[in-house]
Amino acid sequence: MFKDKKEELKEAAENLKETEREKREQENDDKSGEEKTKENIQDSFEQ
């Protein structure tokens, strides 16, 4: 029983790490998307 709990915690920790990583990657994608949008807006004003 003790081992099972330990395994469950291990898996939960790994899942959490993966979720956090995906969240960070998503935020980075959003930021780069925002930057591109700002650049596109500036380009269209300059033309």
Residue frames relative to the residue before (quaternion, step in Angstrom):
aa qw qx qy qz dx dy dz
M 1.0000 0.0000 0.0000 0.0000 0.00 0.00 0.00
F 0.6492 0.5328 -0.3154 0.4418 3.54 0.95 -0.87
K 0.6477 0.5244 -0.3089 0.4584 3.55 1.01 -0.87
D 0.6261 0.5515 -0.3372 0.4361 3.57 0.97 -0.85
K 0.6546 0.5074 -0.3121 0.4655 3.57 0.91 -0.90
K 0.6402 0.5320 -0.3192 0.4531 3.54 0.99 -0.89
E 0.6542 0.5041 -0.3009 0.4769 3.57 0.98 -0.89
E 0.6368 0.5291 -0.3296 0.4537 3.57 0.95 -0.85
L 0.6624 0.5033 -0.3052 0.4634 3.57 0.91 -0.91
K 0.6299 0.5412 -0.3249 0.4526 3.54 1.01 -0.86
E 0.6742 0.4878 -0.2874 0.4743 3.56 0.90 -0.96
A 0.6450 0.5217 -0.3248 0.4542 3.58 0.94 -0.85
A 0.6472 0.5159 -0.3157 0.4641 3.58 0.98 -0.84
E 0.6550 0.5032 -0.3140 0.4681 3.58 0.96 -0.84
N 0.6424 0.5211 -0.3201 0.4619 3.58 0.98 -0.86
L 0.6467 0.5262 -0.3138 0.4543 3.55 0.99 -0.87
K 0.6368 0.5277 -0.3212 0.4614 3.57 0.96 -0.90
E 0.6695 0.5003 -0.2998 0.4601 3.56 0.91 -0.94
T 0.6397 0.5236 -0.3225 0.4611 3.57 0.98 -0.84
E 0.6477 0.5167 -0.3125 0.4646 3.58 0.95 -0.91
R 0.6504 0.5192 -0.3177 0.4544 3.58 0.94 -0.90
E 0.6579 0.5050 -0.3094 0.4651 3.58 0.93 -0.91
K 0.6313 0.5393 -0.3255 0.4524 3.56 1.03 -0.83
R 0.6583 0.5050 -0.3007 0.4703 3.58 0.96 -0.91
E 0.6458 0.5131 -0.3232 0.4638 3.57 0.95 -0.86
Q 0.6398 0.5230 -0.3213 0.4625 3.57 1.00 -0.83
E 0.6518 0.5057 -0.3144 0.4697 3.59 0.96 -0.87
N 0.6395 0.5199 -0.3234 0.4650 3.58 1.00 -0.79
D 0.6300 0.5207 -0.3258 0.4752 3.56 1.02 -0.80
D 0.6451 0.5218 -0.3190 0.4581 3.57 0.96 -0.88
K 0.6602 0.5148 -0.3097 0.4507 3.57 0.92 -0.92
S 0.6747 0.4726 -0.3087 0.4756 3.58 0.85 -0.90
G 0.6142 0.5404 -0.3408 0.4633 3.58 1.10 -0.65
E 0.6405 0.5147 -0.3170 0.4737 3.57 1.01 -0.81
E 0.6430 0.5231 -0.3230 0.4567 3.57 0.93 -0.90
K 0.6539 0.5070 -0.3163 0.4640 3.58 0.92 -0.89
T 0.6404 0.5249 -0.3279 0.4548 3.56 0.97 -0.84
K 0.6447 0.5144 -0.3193 0.4666 3.59 0.95 -0.88
E 0.6540 0.5093 -0.3124 0.4639 3.57 0.94 -0.89
N 0.6486 0.5171 -0.3212 0.4569 3.58 0.95 -0.85
I 0.6400 0.5151 -0.3246 0.4688 3.57 0.99 -0.82
Q 0.6587 0.5008 -0.3125 0.4665 3.59 0.91 -0.89
D 0.6387 0.5272 -0.3288 0.4539 3.58 0.95 -0.85
S 0.6846 0.4850 -0.3043 0.4510 3.58 0.87 -0.87
F 0.6288 0.5101 -0.3433 0.4760 3.63 1.12 -0.53
E 0.6683 0.5207 -0.2986 0.4394 3.56 1.02 -0.81
Q 0.6531 0.5405 -0.3240 0.4199 3.60 1.07 -0.60
